[in-house]
Amino acid sequence: MIEIIFGAIIGAIISLSIAELYHRRSSRELESLINKLKDMLKSLEEWQEYHDEILQIIRKHVARGTPDDPEFPYK
């Protein structure tokens, strides 16, 4: 009977140590992924500055010569 209890205790200790090992490893990987996503977000924010300018240029060229053009001859 003592062997069963002793085996259960050793099995629980081994299981907990393996679970802790994988938990630490996954936490490090998650932190790494979070940092990569933060860097990607910063680069997207940099592009957002140019987004409005690019959009205005595109709208200006698309609307040229149409009634939506602010320089249309009859306005």
N, C-alpha and C positions, 0 to 999 in steps of 0.2 A: 504494500500500500504506500509506503514511503517512497518507493521508486517512482510510482505514478505521480505523486505530488512533486517530487524533485524534477521529474521529466517535464511536467507542466510548467513549473517555474522557469526552468532553463529554456524551454520552448517560447515562453512569453517574453523573456529577456531578449532572446535572439530575434524574435519577430519585431519587438519594439525598436531594437537597434537598427534593423534593416529598414523599417518604416521611417525612422529618423534620418537615416542616410539619404534615402530617396527624397524626403521632404526638403532637406537642406539643398540637395542638388537642384531640385525643381525650383526652389526659391531663388537660387542664383541665376538660373536660366530665365526665370520670369523677370527678374530685375534687369537682366541684359536686354530682353525684348522690350521692356518698358523704356529703357534708355534709347534704343534704336527708334522706337516710335516717337519719342520726344524730339529726336534729331530730325526725323522725317517731317514732323509737324512744324518745326522751325523753318525748314526749307519751303514748306507750303505757304507759310506766312510771308516769307520773302517774296514768293511769286504773287501773292495776293496784292502786294503793292503795285505790281505792274498790270494786274488784271483789269482794273478800271480804265487805264490808259489804252490798253490793247482793245478793249471792248468799244471804246469811243472811236478809235481808228477804224475798226471793222464796220461799225454802224454808219460812219461817215461815208465809207466807200460803197457800202451796200445800198444806201439810200440816195446816192448821187444820181440825179436825173429822174427821180421819181417824185410823186407828189409829197412824199415824206421828207424830201430834201429841203432844209431851211433856206437854201439859196435857189429854190425852184423859181423860174422866171416870173410866175404870176403871183407870187406872194409879196 
